[in-house]
Amino acid sequence: MSKNNNPVEQLLKEKPYLLLDGALATELERHGSNLDDPLWSARVLIEEPEQIHRVHADYFKIGADCAITSSYQASIAGFKSRGIKEEEAIELMQQTVHLAQQARQETGGKARHALIAGSIGPYGAYLSDGSEYVGHYGVDDARLEAFHRPRLEALIAAGADLLAFETIPSLQEAKVLFRLLEEFPEQSAWLAFSLRDASHISEGTPLSECVEVLGNHPQLAAIGANCFPASIATAFITGLKQLTDVPIIVYPNSGEHYDPVSKTWSGEAVCTAFEDIAPEWYEAGARLIGGCCRTTPEQIERIQQKVTIG
């Protein structure tokens, strides 16, 4: 396989770590968008794309080195359930990249060098039943390939700088995604699992096994986890660092509990402490750092202020 384009590797030669953006969907809600829909943030893509542009711009303005597109919940099957034909669904998926690109261009300054990561959410996100935090889908590889291929192709064709395989709960699904990626040998992707605890992904597979299977893949730009409680991040990074030299990526959620049935959050938010513990994540070995659900541009900006490399 020819040497692929790995923009993460290139940027990390210039910067000690990359600052990711924070929540998209919960920021859209904060701005008044209604996400009570199986399509989640993809509903806003159809009805209020300017709101997605606005959130991307907010993160670029505070210095984020990377924007993750609003395609997490977007799929041919999901759009089809809303009466949207395949051709239009592909155009909508590509628009997620274009909205982020426009926000990057209009922000200017340092944002011009920021990356656009095309979000590939798990099959479980389409099921809209919380399966991305369990992982046992009961489907074969062919079903997963057919589900993921159109979005992967659309995001690459739209010009995403790399792909973000995120909230992936199963090793089976991760393997399928990288097999598909091999059809595009010039591309790279990061792999962010959802976690059961600091040393197991959601379905229960040990992190060590995941790294053994995929940790040396030539198209792997970074490996880590997202949408997990920040309280276990340091332990997770410390353990993962012992297993791999690939850049480690973490973007936890606020620490609250998400109920996929009622689609509500409960419990205590620990976002206010994000910026205080993020320096620990860097010291432990994380090199791509950001936030997931319920985190804000203000909190991401404070991470940047606290994780200063002298």
N, C-alpha and C positions, 0 to 999 in steps of 0.2 A: 504493500500500500504506500502510495506517495505521501510525502510529508504534508499534513493538513494545515490549514490556516488556524492558528490558535491565538486569538486576540487577547485572551487572558494572560497567556504566557508573555506576550509582547508588552502588555501594559504593566505587568508585575516587574518588568525590567526597569521601568521608569518610576514606579510607586511602590512603597512598602506593602500596601494592601489596597484593595478596591472596595469603595463604599457603594453598596447596593442601595436600591430604593427600598421603600417600606410598603405598607399595605396599599393595594389599589381598590379592591372592592369596598372595604370599610371606609376608605376616603370618599369614594363615590357616594356612599350612604350619608356620610357627614355633610356632603354638598347637596343632599336632597334627592338623590336618585333612589329608585325603588328596585331592590334586587331580589324581591320575594318571587323567585321564578326559577325553574330548573336550569335555565341558561345562566343564572347568576349574573356576573358582570358582562357576559355576552349579550344580555338583554339591553344594556346601556349602549353597547356597540351598535345595535340596530336603531335605537330610539334617540340617544343623546351622545353621539360620538365626540362632540365638543367637550363633554365633561371628562372623558378619558384623556383627551389632549391636555386639558387643564391640570389634571393630577400629574401626568408625566412632567409637564413644565414646572410644577411646584418642586418636584424632586431634583430636576436638573438645576434649578435656581439655587438650591442649597448645597450643590456640589456633588450630587450622586454621580458615580462613575459608570453606572449601568442602569438602564430601565428594562423592566420585565414586561412584555406585552400583555394585553388583555385577552389573550387567546386560551387561557387556562381551561375554561369551561366550554370553549368553542369546538364543535365537531360537526361533521356532516350529519351524523345521526341525530344530534341534538337540534340542529337547525331544521332538519327534515320534520321533526315532531312539531315544529311551529309553522309548517307549510312552506318552508324556504327550500327552493331547489338547489341541487348540488353546485351549479355554476355560481349562483349568488352566494352560497355558503362559503365557497372558496374565496370569492372577492371580499367577503366580510373578514375572513381570517387574515387575508393579506392586508386589509385595512388596519388591523391591529399593529402591524409593523409600521405602516405609513404614518399613523397618528404619532407614534413615538419618534419617528424620524423627523416629522415636522416640528414637534416640540423641541427636539434637540437643535435643529437648525435655527429656530426662532429664538431660543435662549442664547445661543452663541457663546462666546467666551470659552471657558474650559469645557463646557458641555459639548463642544464640537468634537472632542476626543472620546466622549462617553460611548459605551457599547449599548446596542439594542439586543436583548436576549429574547428570542421567540419562545414563549411559554408553551410547553407541552405538559398539560396536566394528565393525571392518570385516568385509566378507564373508569375507575371508581367515581371520579368526579362527574362523569356523564350519567352514572346511575343515580346520582343525587341522593344517596342514602347513607353517606358517611363511609363508604367502602374504602376510600383512600386512606383511612386510618385503621383498616383491618387487613385488606389485601387478598383475602381468599375469594377470588371472583368465580372460580369454577368454570373458566373458559379456556380454550386451547390457544396456542401461539398464533394460529391462523386468524382467529377472531381478533386478537389484539393487534396483529399486523394490519388487518383490514381497517380497523378503527383508527389507528394512529397514522398510517401512511399519508392520507390526503392532507392532513394538517401539517405534517412535517414537510411535505413537498411545497405546500402553499407558503409557509413561513420562509423557507429557504429561497423560493422564487421571488418573494417580496423584498429580500435583501437583509434579513436578520443577520447580525454579525456572528452570532452563535445561537445554539438552542439551549433552553433551560428545561431539562427533564426534572420536574419538581413534584414534591409530595408523593413520591413513588413508594408504594407500600410493599411491593413484592419483587424478589429477585427475578422471577420469571418475566415480569413486565420490563424490568431494566434490561435484561438480556435481549428481549424483542426489540426494544427501542434502539439499542446499539447495533443490532443486526440491520435494522432499517437505515441507520445512519451510515453504515458501510456502503450503501448505494450512492452516497454523496461524499467521496473520500476527501474532498477539500474542506469539509465542514467539521466543526467541533461542537461539543455540548458539555454542559456540566450536569452532574447527577446528584440531585438532592432527594434523599429518602424521607419518608415520614417514619417516626420512631416509636417503638414500644417503650424503650428505656435507653440509657446511654450507650448500650452495647448491642442492641438488637433493633432491626427495622420492624415495622408494624406487624408483619405477618409472623414474626418470631425468629427469622433467620439471623444468625450472628453477623455483625458487621465484618468480622474477620473473613467469613465465607464470601460476602459480597465483594470485598476488596480482592480476595484471591481470584474471583471469577472475572471481574471487570477493571480492577485497579491498574492494570497495565495496558488497557485498550489505547491504541494510538490516537484516538479521537476524543479521549476524555480530557476536558479542560480543567475540571475541578470536581471534587467529590465531597459530599457532606450531607446536610439535612436542612429541612425547613418546616415551618409550622409545628414546632414542638415547644414545650415550656423552656423559657430562657434559663430556668434554674438548673437544668441538667447540661447546659451547653458546654461548660468548661470540662466536665467529666467526659462528655462525648468527644470533644476535640482532642483531649489528652490521649484517650484510647485510640482514636483514629490516627493520630500522628505517629503512633508506634507501628502502624500497619502500612503506611504509605508516604511517599514523598510528593505525591500529587497535591497541588494547592487545595486547601480545605475551605469549604464554603459553609457558612451558617447564617440563616436568617429566621430566627425563632419568632413565635407569636407573642402576644402580650402576657401569656400565662393563664388567661381565662379559659374556661371549658366551652367548647362549641357543641351544641346539640343539633345533629344533622336533620332530625325530624322536625323540630320546631324552628330550626334555623336561627337560633338565638344564642347569645353568649351569656355566661354566668360565672360567678366567682370573682376573685380579686385580680385586678390588673396590676402587673408589676412593671409596666412600661416605664414608669418614672425612674426605675433603677437601671434601665437598659444601658444608658450611657456610663453608669458607674461600673458595670460588670463587663462591658465590651472590651476594655483594655486587657482583662483577664483572657478573653478569647484570643486576642492577638498574641499575647505572651504564650498561650498554650499551643499556638500554631495556626490559627485561622488566618487566611489571607484574602477572603472575600466575606465581607461582614455587612449585614443589613437587617431588616425586620420583615415579618410577615403580617398576618392578620392583626388588626387593631393597633398597628403602629402608624405614626404620623410623620410628615416631613420635619416637624420640629424635633422629634426624637431622633430621627436619622441625622439631622444637623448636629445635635448634641453628641452623638457618637463620634462624628468627625472631630468635634472640638476636644473630646476626651482622649481619643486614640491618636495621640500625637507622637510621632517618632522623632526623638531628639538625637 
